Amino acid sequence: MKFQQGYSQKQQQTQKLAMTQELQQAIQILQFNTEELQDYVETISLENPLFEIVAPKMQSDLMQMHSGGIKKESFIQIADHPVSLFEHLIHQINLNYRDTFIREIMLALVENIDINGYLKVDEENFKTEINATDIQFLDGLTLLQQLDPPGVGARNLQECLMLQTEQDDYAPNLAYLILEESFDEIAKRKFEIIAKKYQLSLAQIQQIMDYIQNLNPFPGAGFGSQDSNFIIPDLTLVRRADELVVLSNKRGQIRLNFQENYFNRLKAQADEETKIYLKEKLQQFEWLNKTMGQRKDTILEVGKIIVQQQAHFFETKQGALKPLMLKDIAKQLSVHESTISRAVNGKYIETDFGIFELRRFFVNKVNDEDTSADEVKKMIADFVEDEDKRKPLSDQKIVEMLAEREQKISRRTVAKYRDALKIPNSSKRKRFD
């Protein structure tokens, strides 16, 4: 009897341990993004011969694209440009320059260009390593700096802007010269000094400054990295009869195929040890398949509530977001906040106007009012857009204008929101025309 009781207790402890481990794994699976989930499932499949993985359709599409089978629009890429800056530059050099030592210098320089398009190299060490003279180095650098995108190969911001101006036939007169001779004054916005130096009016200087501000300080940033990174959205938003409908993105889902014939064949010939092994692997497959289904359903339910709560954002294509907390959705679904957090981190929804991470749609209230920080930012942006640029609004004035709309926030908060919107302070927004 004691033996039976001890055995029962041990069995209960084993079952509880197994349940605890399964719960931890289920939590982990919910937290995984699609790529991490596939890596996890592939690891399990190495030890479980009873199922095979059917990769997301987007990944198979990507493989076909590399072999020339489909168009690149069949998948979605994080980077705006599918070709890396390195590949783009190498292609131009190979296409336009003969096989000479100068071409070798250009190819070597490309290897020292960072993702923003800037040349990061110790010039003296570089010349020594490739055995190039000063003239040869400058020839190679000059040709490199004439490649697309304009500004690539610059060694600092000043040179980057000068290269773009030099290659632009529509650049304002004196823009290049002012960048070359008065860059410090430009950075410090000493427009009166610049105007006096070049005998120009403040209005003329303003036009040149407007042009310079529209140049690209990061000419390489619009390109993809060499190791292209792809987003596989978990959800898709579609419009049906003026209704927003959220769907699981089947193209991006991993599926498990049970090897039934293999299982039956082994089971028919199995000894007792093999039967226990097969039972364990079958239970593992069933649990994994069920847990992946629960993950998909949880993300879908969370996505539906997000779209419902943030309908204005989706209906107006990036309208202001309403206050929304993790606990709001957790309460509706009767789950813990941590579950919602795991369900939105690294999970994406695809719309007809872009792809967005689900956690983006959670916005705190401002001063416990039913207004989100996003809405306040929109008000600030509207104030600045409508202001008299000759007398731009100070942060304190914006505080007062917000108070008139019953939005009581501090000047420091206004400055923080303004910085987040990439709006310069009032002195830098002042114009003279």
N, C-alpha and C positions, 0 to 999 in steps of 0.2 A: 504493500500500500504506500509506504514511504517512497518507494522507487517510482510508482505511478505519479505521486504528487510532485516529486522532484522533476520528473520528465515533463509533466504538464507545465510547471513553472518555467522550465528552460525553453519549452516550445513557445510559450507566450512571449518570453523575452526576445526570442529569435524573431517572432512575427512583428513585435513592436519595433525592433531594430530595422527590419526590412522595410516597414512602413515609413519609419523616419528617413531612411536613405532614399526611398522613392519620392517622398515629399520634397526633400532637398533637391533631388534631380528634377522634379517637376517645376520647382521654383526657378532653377537654373535654366531650364528649357524655355520658360516664358521670357526670361531676361535676354536670351540670345537673340541677335539679329539673324537674318536669313543665312548669311554666310557662316556665322558661328554655329548655327544650328546644323548646317550641312556638315561642317567639320566634326561636330560631336557625333552625329548619326553615322558618318563614315567610320569613325573610330570604333563604335559599337559593332558595325557590320563586319569589321575585320575578325571579330570573335563570334559572330553569329551567322552561320551559313544559311539560315532559313529565310532570309529576305535580301532583296537587292534594292538599291536606291535609284529612283527615277529623278534625275537632276531637274531643277527649274528650267522651264522652256527658254527663258531668257539666256541662261548660260549655254544651252545647246545652240541657240541662235547666234550667240557671240562666237562660238567655235566655227559655225558655218560661215560667219562673216569673214573671219580670218582666212578662210579658204576660198573666198569670193562667191559664197552661195547666196547671201542676202544683203540687203541694204543696212547701213548702220543705224537707221531709224528704228529698227526692230528691238533695240534695247536702249536703256537709259543710262547716261553717264553723268557722274558728278561734275566733272570738268566741263566748261563751256566748249572746249575744243578737243576733238578726239585725238589729235596728233600732239606729241610732246614738243616743247620748244627745241630741244636737242635734235629731234628728227627733222623738224622744219628747217633748221639752219643747215644741217648736214645735207639735206636734199638740195637746197639752193647752191651750196658750194660745189657739190658734185655735178650739178646741172650747168653751172655758169663758168667754172674755172678749170683750166687745164692742169694736168698733173705736174706741178712745179713745186719748188721749195716753199714759195709763198703760200700755196694752197695747203701744204703740210702745216705751216704755221697757223693758218686759219682753222684747220681741223683740230689742232691741239688747243687753240684758244677756246673753241666751243666747249671743250670738256671742262673749262673753268668758269662757265657762265652759270649763275644761280637761277632758281626758278622764276625770279622777277626780271631776268634779262640782264643783270649786271655782271661785269667781268670781275671776278675775285681771284687775283693772281699776284704773286710777288714777281714783278717784271724782271728784275735782275736775275733771280733764280731761274725763271722761265727761259730767258735768253741763253743762259749758260747750259741748261739741260738740253735744249734743242740745237745749240751751237749756232745761234742767229745773231747777226749784227744789229745795232740800234736801228739802222735804216730798214733792214728786212723785217724786224719786229713791227715797226710803225707802218710799213706797207701792208703787212698782214692784218694789223689792227684796223687800219683805215678801211680796207675792203670789207672786213667783218662788220664794221659799224655802218656800212651802206646796205646791209641786208634787211629783210623784213623780219620782224616789225620795226618801224622807225624807233630809234633810241636804244636798240639792243647793242650790247657790247660796251656800254658806257661804264666808266669807272666810278662815277658818283652822280648824284641827282642833277647837278648843274650841267655836266656833260650830256646827260640823258636828254634834258630839255633842249639843249643847244642842237643836238643831232636831229631831233624831231623838227625843230624850227628850220634848220638848214635844208631839210629834205621837203619842206612844204612850200610850194610855189605861191600859196596864198597867205603866208605869214605876214603880219604887219611890218612895215618898214621899221627898222631899228630894233625889232624884237630880239634878234640874235645878238646884236651888239650890246644891248642892255643886259641880257642874260650873261654875256661874257664879262662885261666890265662892272656891273652893278648888282651882282647876285645877292650880296649881303644886304644891300638896301631893299631889294625886292622882298627878301625873307622878313625883314623888319618893317615892311610896308611904309618906308620913308618915301612916299610918292612925291612930296614937294621937292625933296633933294634931287630925285631922279628927273623931275620935270625941268628944274633949273639947269641941271647938268647938260641935258640934251635939247634945251630950249623948246620944250613942248608944253602944251596946256595940260591941266590935270585931267580933262576929258580925254585927251589923246593917250595919256598914260593909263587911264582907266581901261581904254579899249585894248591896249597891249597887255595889261594885267589880266583882263578877261580871257584873252587868247592863251596866255601862259597857264592860267588855272585850268584850262580845258585840255592841256597836254597830259599825256599818260606817264605818271611817275614810276609805273611798274609795267613796262612793255611786254614782259614775258608772262605776266600773271594770268592772261586769258587762255593760256595753253594748258593741255593736260600734262600730267607727270609721265615719266617713262613707264612707270608701273601703273597703268590706268586703273582707276577705282570706279566701281560701278554700284549704283543703287538699284536694288530690286525692291520696289514698293510692296508692302504687305497688303495695302488696300487701294481700291480704285473708286473714285467718285464720278458718277454719271448723272445726267439729267434726263428724267423721264416725265414727260407731260408736266413740266414746270416743277417737278419734285426732285430733290436731291436724294440720290440712292447710293449707299455705301456697299461695296462688294469686296469679298476677298479676292485678291489678285491671283488667280489660278496659274497664270504664267510663271509666277515667282515662287510657287510652293513646291516643297520637296515631298515626294510620295514614296511609299514603301510597297514593294511588290512581294507578297508572300510566295515562297517557292514550294507550292503545295505538292507537286509531283515528287520533288526531292524529299520532302518531309514524309510522305506516305511510303516511299520506297525504303527509306531508312527505318521507319517505324515497323514495317512488316518483317524486317530481318534483325531487329534489334534485340540485344540481350538486356538484362535488367539495368545495368549501368548506363547503356545507351538510351534506354527509355527515360531514365531520370534526366539525362543530359538534354534530350529532345524536349522534355516537359519544361525544363528551365528556360531553354531558348525560345520556346513557343510563348511562354509567359512574358519573357522579356520583349518579344516582338509585339505582343498584344498590348502590353503596358505602354511601350514607346509609341505605338500607333495611336492609342487612345490619348496619351498626353499631348502629342503633336496636334491632334484634333481639338483638344481643349485649349491649347495655345492659340490656334487659329480662331476659335470661337470667341475667346476672351478679347483678343485684339479687335475682332470685328465688332463686338458689342461696345467696346470702349470707343472705337471709331465712329460708330453710329451716334453715340451720345455727344461726342465732340462736335460732329457736324450739326447736330440738332441745336446744341448750345451756342455754337459759333456760326450760325446760319448766315448772318450778315457778312462775315468774312468771305464765305464761299459764294454767296449769291451775287455779291458786288465785286468779286475777284480781288481779294486782298483788302477788304474793308477793315474798319477798326475792330479789334477783338474785345469781347466782353469779359468781365472778371470770371474766372473759372479756376477752381482748386481741385487738387487730387481727391480730397475728401468728398467733394460734391459727387463725383462719379462713383467713388467707392461706396457711398451711401446708397446710390441708386442700384448698384449691382450687389450690395450686401457682401462686400469683400473688404480686405484691409487696404489702406492707402498704398502700402508697399507693393501690392499686386498691381495696382494701376500704374505706379511708377515703372515697374518692370515691363508693363505692357506697352508703354509709350516710348521708352528710351531706345533709340536706334531703330524704331519702326516708322515707316513712311506711308503717306497717302499720296496717290497720283491724281492730279486734277487736270482740267484742260488749260490751266494757266500756270502750272508748275508742280513741283514735288515738294512736300513739306513734312518735316519730322513731327510726329504727333505731340511731342512734349512742347512744341512751339505754342500750342493753343491754350496753355495754362498761364493765366495772367492774374496777378494779385490785385486786390482792390486798393484804391488810393484812399488813405485815411478812413478806412471802414465804410466808405461810401460805395454806392453801386456804380462806380465808374472805374475802368481799368487804366493802368498806366499807358496802355496803347492808345486809349481815347484821349488822354491828356496830351500825349506826344502829338497826336493829330491836331489838337487845338493849337499847340505851340507852333507846329509847322505852318498852320494856316495863318496865325498871327504874323509870323516872319514873312510869309509869302506876300501878304497884303501891306506890309509896312512901307513907310517912306524910306527908301534906301539912303537918302541924304541925311535922315535922322532916324537910324535904326533903333528898334526897341531894346532897352536894357533888360536884364534878367528881372530886376525889381518891377519894371513896368509890366512885364509878362505875368509876374506874380499877381499884380493888381488886376489885370485883365481876366486872369483865371478866377480870381476871387469874385468878380462880377458874375461869373457863371457858376458860382457856388462850388468852386474847386479850390480848397484852401491847402496849398502846398508851399514849402519854403523856397527861398531863392536858391539855396543849394541844390534842392531837388530839380528845380527848373534847369539849372546849369548842367546837372547830370543827364537829364532827358535831352537837352539841347546837344550835348556831346554825343549821345547815343544816336541822334539823328544826323550827326556830322554837320551841324550848323555852327559856324564860327561865332565868336562873341560879337557884340555890337560894333566894336571899333574895327573889326576885320570885315564887317558887312557894309561899312560905310562906302558910298560911292560919290563921285564928283560930277557925274553927268545927269 
